[in-house]
Structures are given as structure tokens and as C-alpha cells.
Amino acid sequence: IKWAGALDLERTRTFRYINFDDSISTDIPVKYNIYDGWLGRAFYLRSQRNQTRNRLNFVVSSRLYWNQYIDRPDPDEHNFYLYQNRTGWLSSLAISSQSYFRSNLILDFGRTEDIPQGLLFSFTGGVERNEFNTRLYAGFCLSRGRYLGNIGYLYTKLEAGGFFLRKDYMEQGVINFRTDYFTPLFIINRFKFRHFISLNYVQGINRFEDEYIGIGNDDDIRGFRYGLPLGTKKIFLNYEADAFTPYYLYGFRFVFFGFMDFGLIGPDTKKLHDGLFYSGFGIGARIRNERLVFETISIRLGYYPNHPDKDIPLFLYVSGEKRLNIENFNVTKPRIAGFK
């Protein structure tokens, strides 16, 4: 496919829970329109060294967007950026190569899985005009994933970007680094084991006054239910051991797991090692029938020794769990680097 693109037209009415500087939190009615379109063209590149049989593409893409707010909290230059009326144009240049290797018992419970491997490098630039300023944007993303045979699979991603009011000052900048690794299967009797390790680092650069990151998703500490904004930089290490059982009951399969999560989070005014330390430990089970459309059932018991809200830091959590996905190396629409 040489051409790709999309057009998004959206009109939304909703309520948003807003935290104000005076410690008042309330639901605010929000109404907005979004007009967003992009188009990209891929060009095949021949590799003179011929080190890989993967197709290597050079992709040029461009995007226009307009966010128009009708009802909203009142923004200013350094607050409520999400609710500012703004128009932007972004373009990117990217090099992408992708293939797949076949395996199983990674994200699913037994069926054959196609796991992406390859590389992606993209540079994104453009301009945004909001109610207060006109700013330039620049950013890049570099990701690489490779199946290492008997060693396992390794994925790394480095992303950075920010806005420039002038050439020597970046605002709303961010640096994201992530690496994921999983081992080959280890077989003991009829049980099969696999280990997963992830490292996630986020560093905000001159973020706005109301922009923070917290602990509240499974990329940080799994099962940790505490959503306060805690800082502008963080680093978290996650480990999980999965035991794929031979048990099979009316189409349902069972996986037992244990996990350990550790992390630091803090503001710009402190060094990261002086930030707040959090950890979590736990065990659980996942139950799934791949013939059904229902999500995986996850039962998890977690222990969080320094949870700020609980005298007895134990959580029993039962929920549906969506299928995880390994990052691929496809080129998507030009975008601003995320801060979360």
C-alpha cells in the first residue's frame, strides 16, 4: 500500500472532572468539535547492503487539525492547554521496516501469534496556533524490536519532543524511554513458564502548571489505585512470571502469575532519586476462552507496602483484561509526543 490517510470529524458533549488551583474539584460541562485529517505516501527503498529481507519504506505524511471548544473551563497561557482552541499542522519523515515471527503463549493462551519485529525512525515538525501563542513543534521517535532466538525478544523505544516559542526555550517538552523484554518458554513437566521485564522512564520539560503524571495504570504499579498528580518525571521497573497451565475446562485455559513493580516519581524541583518511592507485589490468575469474545478474566491480589491511602495495603482486584499488544513498527499520523 503506497497511500494511507484518515479523516476524523467529531462533536462531543460531556462532563469533565476538573481540579482547580484553589483545591476545588468539580464536574464542568465540556462541548467541542474536532476536525483532524492526515495523508501519507510510502516509497520503497532498496538496501545496498541487503542485510535484511524486510521491506524498507520511506514515508512522508502530513496532518492538519483544528480543536474548537464551545463550553469549557477558562484556559490561560499556562493552564488548561487541553481546552485551548488551537489549529495545527504537523509533517513527518519516517523510515520503517517490519516483519513477524511466529510463536505462542506470549499474549494469548495457546493459539499461534505473529509478533512484530523491525525498526522505526521518524522526525516530526510543524506549527501550532492557539489562543495565546504561535509555536513551532519538533520531535523524533526511534524504536527497535528484535527476536533473539534462544535469548528472547527485546523492544526499545526512545521518543522526545516539545514546543518552541523561541529557538532557545522549549515548553511542554517530554522524553520517553521504554524497553520490554520477555524470555523464551521454559518447560517443566506439563507447565510452561515465561518471564516479562519492562522499564519505563518519563521526563517532562517545562510542563505547564497543571500538567502532572501520576501512578494509575498497569505501566507503573499494577493494581495501585491512587490517581493523585505526583510529579513531572518517573521511572518504573516491572517484572512478571507467568505459568501457563495444562488445565483445560470447557474451553477455558488458566495462567497463574506473580509480579513485582518498583518506581520513583517526583517534581522538577527534585532529583529523581529524591522522589517518592512506590512498590507492589502480588499473585494472580488469568482465565480465558479464546472461542469467546469476552475479555480475559483477571484475579489479582496485590500488596503495596507504602500505599498512602490504606492501613492494610492489600487489594483484591477482579476485572476483565483486554488483550495486550506488542508495539509494531507501522507509520501512523504525525503526532505530538505523549506525556503520561
C-alpha positions as CSV (number, residue, x, y, z in Angstrom):
1,I,0.0,0.0,0.0
2,K,1.5,3.3,-1.1
3,W,-1.1,5.7,0.2
4,A,-2.8,6.0,3.6
5,G,-4.8,8.6,5.5
6,A,-7.8,9.3,7.7
7,L,-10.4,12.0,8.4
8,D,-11.9,12.4,11.8
9,L,-14.9,14.7,12.4
10,E,-16.1,14.7,16.0
11,R,-18.6,16.7,18.0
12,T,-18.8,15.9,21.7
13,R,-20.8,17.0,24.8
14,T,-19.6,15.6,28.1
15,F,-18.6,16.5,31.7
16,R,-15.0,16.6,32.8
17,Y,-13.8,16.4,36.4
18,I,-11.6,19.4,36.8
19,N,-9.1,20.2,39.6
20,F,-8.6,24.0,40.1
21,D,-5.7,25.7,41.9
22,D,-7.8,26.6,44.9
23,S,-8.3,22.9,45.7
24,I,-11.9,22.9,44.3
25,S,-12.8,20.0,42.1
26,T,-16.0,19.8,40.2
27,D,-17.7,18.5,37.1
28,I,-17.6,21.0,34.2
29,P,-19.7,20.7,31.1
30,V,-17.5,20.5,28.0
31,K,-18.5,20.8,24.4
32,Y,-16.1,20.7,21.5
33,N,-15.6,20.0,17.8
34,I,-12.5,18.2,16.3
35,Y,-11.5,18.3,12.7
36,D,-8.5,16.1,12.0
37,G,-7.1,14.8,8.7
38,W,-3.9,13.3,7.5
39,L,-2.4,11.8,4.4
40,G,0.8,9.8,3.9
41,R,2.8,8.3,1.0
42,A,5.3,5.4,1.2
43,F,8.3,4.9,-1.0
44,Y,10.2,1.6,-1.3
45,L,13.9,1.8,-0.5
46,R,16.4,-0.7,-1.8
47,S,19.1,-1.7,0.7
48,Q,22.5,-1.9,-0.9
49,R,23.9,-3.9,1.9
50,N,20.9,-6.3,1.7
51,Q,21.3,-7.1,5.4
52,T,17.6,-7.8,5.8
53,R,14.9,-9.3,3.7
54,N,12.4,-6.9,5.3
55,R,10.8,-4.3,3.1
56,L,12.3,-0.9,3.9
57,N,10.0,2.1,3.4
58,F,10.5,5.8,3.5
59,V,7.2,7.6,4.4
60,V,6.2,11.2,4.1
61,S,3.0,12.3,5.8
62,S,1.2,15.5,6.8
63,R,-1.6,16.3,9.2
64,L,-4.0,19.3,9.8
65,Y,-6.1,19.6,12.9
66,W,-8.5,22.1,14.5
67,N,-9.8,21.8,18.0
68,Q,-12.7,24.1,18.7
69,Y,-14.2,24.4,22.2
70,I,-17.6,25.8,22.9
71,D,-18.1,25.0,26.6
72,R,-15.1,24.6,28.7
73,P,-13.1,25.8,31.8
74,D,-11.4,29.1,31.1
75,P,-7.8,28.5,29.9
76,D,-4.9,30.8,30.2
77,E,-1.5,30.7,28.6
78,H,-0.1,28.1,31.0
79,N,-3.2,26.3,32.3
80,F,-5.8,24.0,30.7
81,Y,-3.9,23.6,27.5
82,L,-6.3,20.7,26.6
83,Y,-9.2,23.1,26.4
84,Q,-7.5,25.8,24.3
85,N,-8.8,26.4,20.8
86,R,-6.0,25.5,18.5
87,T,-5.1,24.8,14.9
88,G,-2.0,22.8,14.0
89,W,-0.1,21.4,11.0
90,L,2.4,18.6,11.5
91,S,4.5,16.7,9.0
92,S,6.8,13.8,9.4
93,L,9.5,11.9,7.6
94,A,9.9,8.2,8.6
95,I,11.8,5.1,7.8
96,S,10.1,1.8,8.7
97,S,10.9,-1.9,8.3
98,Q,8.8,-4.7,9.8
99,S,8.5,-8.5,9.7
100,Y,6.9,-11.1,12.0
101,F,8.0,-14.2,13.8
102,R,5.5,-16.9,14.9
103,S,5.3,-18.0,18.5
104,N,2.6,-18.7,21.1
105,L,2.0,-18.3,24.8
106,I,3.1,-14.6,24.8
107,L,-0.1,-12.5,24.7
108,D,-2.6,-15.3,24.2
109,F,-3.2,-18.7,25.8
110,G,-2.2,-21.1,23.1
111,R,-3.1,-20.0,19.6
112,T,-0.4,-19.0,17.1
113,E,0.7,-15.4,17.4
114,D,2.5,-13.2,14.9
115,I,4.9,-11.0,16.9
116,P,6.3,-7.8,15.0
117,Q,10.0,-7.1,14.8
118,G,11.8,-4.4,12.9
119,L,12.6,-0.7,13.3
120,L,11.0,2.7,13.0
121,F,12.6,6.2,12.9
122,S,10.5,9.3,12.5
123,F,11.1,13.0,12.7
124,T,8.0,15.3,13.2
125,G,7.9,19.1,12.8
126,G,5.2,21.7,12.4
127,V,3.5,24.7,13.8
128,E,0.6,25.2,16.2
129,R,-1.5,28.4,16.7
130,N,-3.6,28.6,19.8
131,E,-5.4,31.5,21.6
132,F,-2.2,32.9,23.1
133,N,0.8,31.9,21.0
134,T,2.1,30.5,17.8
135,R,4.7,27.9,18.4
136,L,6.9,25.5,16.5
137,Y,7.0,21.8,17.3
138,A,9.8,19.3,16.8
139,G,10.2,15.8,17.9
140,F,11.5,12.3,17.0
141,C,10.8,8.7,17.7
142,L,13.2,5.7,17.4
143,S,12.1,2.2,18.1
144,R,13.6,-1.2,17.5
145,G,12.3,-4.7,18.2
146,R,14.1,-8.0,17.6
147,Y,13.6,-11.7,18.2
148,L,16.8,-13.0,19.7
149,G,16.2,-16.7,19.3
150,N,17.1,-18.7,22.5
151,I,17.6,-15.4,24.3
152,G,14.1,-14.0,23.9
153,Y,12.6,-10.8,22.5
154,L,13.8,-7.2,23.1
155,Y,12.0,-4.0,22.3
156,T,13.3,-0.4,22.9
157,K,11.8,2.9,22.2
158,L,13.1,6.5,22.6
159,E,10.8,9.4,22.0
160,A,11.3,13.2,22.6
161,G,9.6,16.4,21.5
162,G,8.4,19.8,22.6
163,F,7.1,23.2,21.5
164,F,9.4,26.2,20.9
165,L,8.3,29.8,21.5
166,R,11.8,30.8,20.6
167,K,14.7,28.8,19.5
168,D,16.4,28.6,22.9
169,Y,13.4,27.7,25.0
170,M,11.3,24.5,24.9
171,E,8.0,24.1,26.7
172,Q,5.6,21.2,27.1
173,G,8.6,19.0,26.3
174,V,8.9,15.3,27.1
175,I,11.4,12.5,26.9
176,N,10.0,8.9,26.9
177,F,12.2,5.8,27.1
178,R,10.8,2.3,27.3
179,T,12.2,-1.2,27.0
180,D,10.4,-4.5,27.1
181,Y,11.9,-8.0,27.2
182,F,10.5,-11.5,27.5
183,T,12.2,-14.8,27.7
184,P,11.8,-18.0,25.7
185,L,9.4,-20.6,27.2
186,F,10.8,-22.8,29.9
187,I,9.0,-26.2,30.2
188,I,8.8,-28.1,33.5
189,N,6.7,-31.2,33.3
190,R,3.4,-30.0,31.7
191,F,3.8,-26.4,32.8
192,K,5.3,-23.7,30.6
193,F,6.9,-20.6,32.0
194,R,7.8,-17.2,30.6
195,H,9.3,-14.1,32.2
196,F,8.5,-10.4,31.3
197,I,10.6,-7.3,32.3
198,S,9.8,-3.7,31.4
199,L,11.5,-0.4,32.2
200,N,9.6,2.9,31.6
201,Y,11.1,6.4,32.0
202,V,9.3,9.7,31.5
203,Q,10.8,13.2,31.9
204,G,8.8,16.3,31.5
205,I,10.5,19.5,30.4
206,N,8.9,22.9,31.3
207,R,5.4,21.5,31.5
208,F,2.5,23.8,32.2
209,E,1.4,24.4,35.8
210,D,-1.5,21.9,35.8
211,E,0.3,19.1,33.9
212,Y,1.4,16.2,36.0
213,I,1.9,12.5,35.8
214,G,0.8,10.0,38.4
215,I,0.5,6.3,39.3
216,G,-2.7,4.8,38.0
217,N,-2.1,2.4,35.1
218,D,-0.5,-1.0,34.7
219,D,2.6,0.5,33.1
220,D,3.6,1.7,36.6
221,I,2.4,-0.4,39.5
222,R,-0.2,-2.9,38.7
223,G,-3.4,-2.7,40.8
224,F,-2.2,0.5,42.5
225,R,-5.3,2.6,42.8
226,Y,-4.2,6.1,43.6
227,G,-4.6,8.8,41.0
228,L,-3.2,12.0,42.6
229,P,-0.8,14.0,40.3
230,L,2.6,13.4,41.9
231,G,5.3,14.8,39.6
232,T,6.7,15.5,36.2
233,K,9.2,12.7,35.9
234,K,9.1,9.0,36.8
235,I,10.9,5.7,36.3
236,F,9.3,2.2,36.9
237,L,10.6,-1.3,36.6
238,N,8.1,-4.2,36.2
239,Y,8.6,-7.9,36.4
240,E,6.2,-10.7,35.9
241,A,6.5,-14.5,35.8
242,D,3.7,-16.4,34.0
243,A,2.9,-20.1,34.4
244,F,0.8,-21.5,31.5
245,T,-1.0,-24.5,32.9
246,P,-2.1,-27.6,31.1
247,Y,-5.6,-27.3,32.6
248,Y,-8.5,-27.0,30.1
249,L,-12.1,-26.8,31.3
250,Y,-14.9,-26.3,28.8
251,G,-12.7,-24.3,26.5
252,F,-11.2,-22.2,29.4
253,R,-7.5,-22.0,30.0
254,F,-5.7,-20.8,33.0
255,V,-2.5,-18.9,33.6
256,F,-1.0,-18.2,37.1
257,F,1.3,-15.2,37.5
258,G,3.4,-13.3,40.1
259,F,4.6,-9.7,39.8
260,M,6.9,-7.2,41.3
261,D,6.8,-3.4,40.5
262,F,9.1,-0.7,41.7
263,G,9.2,3.0,40.9
264,L,10.2,6.6,41.7
265,I,8.2,9.7,40.8
266,G,8.9,13.4,41.6
267,P,8.7,17.0,40.5
268,D,11.2,19.1,38.5
269,T,12.4,20.7,41.7
270,K,13.9,17.4,43.0
271,K,16.3,14.9,41.6
272,L,14.6,11.7,40.6
273,H,16.3,9.6,43.3
274,D,14.9,12.1,45.9
275,G,11.3,11.5,44.7
276,L,8.6,9.3,46.2
277,F,9.2,5.5,46.1
278,Y,6.4,3.1,45.5
279,S,6.3,-0.7,45.1
280,G,3.9,-3.5,44.6
281,F,4.0,-7.3,44.9
282,G,1.3,-9.8,44.0
283,I,0.0,-13.0,42.6
284,G,-3.0,-13.8,40.4
285,A,-4.6,-15.8,37.7
286,R,-6.0,-15.2,34.2
287,I,-8.8,-17.2,32.7
288,R,-9.7,-17.1,29.0
289,N,-11.7,-18.9,26.4
290,E,-10.4,-18.0,23.0
291,R,-13.6,-19.2,21.3
292,L,-15.5,-16.4,23.1
293,V,-15.4,-12.6,22.5
294,F,-15.3,-11.9,26.2
295,E,-12.2,-10.3,27.7
296,T,-9.7,-12.3,29.8
297,I,-10.8,-12.6,33.4
298,S,-8.1,-11.4,35.8
299,I,-8.0,-12.1,39.5
300,R,-5.1,-10.3,41.3
301,L,-4.1,-10.0,44.9
302,G,-1.6,-7.2,45.5
303,Y,0.4,-6.0,48.4
304,Y,1.5,-2.3,48.4
305,P,3.7,-1.6,51.5
306,N,3.8,2.2,51.1
307,H,0.3,2.9,49.7
308,P,-0.7,6.3,51.1
309,D,-4.5,5.5,51.5
310,K,-4.6,2.1,53.1
311,D,-3.8,1.0,56.6
312,I,-3.9,-2.6,55.4
313,P,-2.2,-2.4,52.0
314,L,-3.9,-5.4,50.4
315,F,-6.1,-5.2,47.3
316,L,-8.1,-8.0,45.7
317,Y,-8.9,-7.0,42.2
318,V,-11.2,-8.9,39.7
319,S,-11.7,-7.5,36.3
320,G,-11.8,-8.0,32.6
321,E,-8.4,-7.6,31.0
322,K,-8.0,-6.5,27.4
323,R,-5.6,-8.4,25.1
324,L,-2.2,-6.8,25.3
325,N,-0.4,-5.8,22.1
326,I,3.3,-5.6,21.4
327,E,4.3,-2.3,19.7
328,N,4.6,-2.6,16.0
329,F,6.7,-0.5,13.5
330,N,4.0,0.9,11.3
331,V,3.9,4.6,10.5
332,T,0.9,6.4,11.8
333,K,-0.3,10.0,11.6
334,P,2.1,12.7,12.7
335,R,1.6,13.4,16.4
336,I,2.9,15.2,19.5
337,A,4.9,13.1,21.9
338,G,2.7,11.9,24.8
339,F,3.2,12.9,28.5
340,K,1.8,10.2,30.7
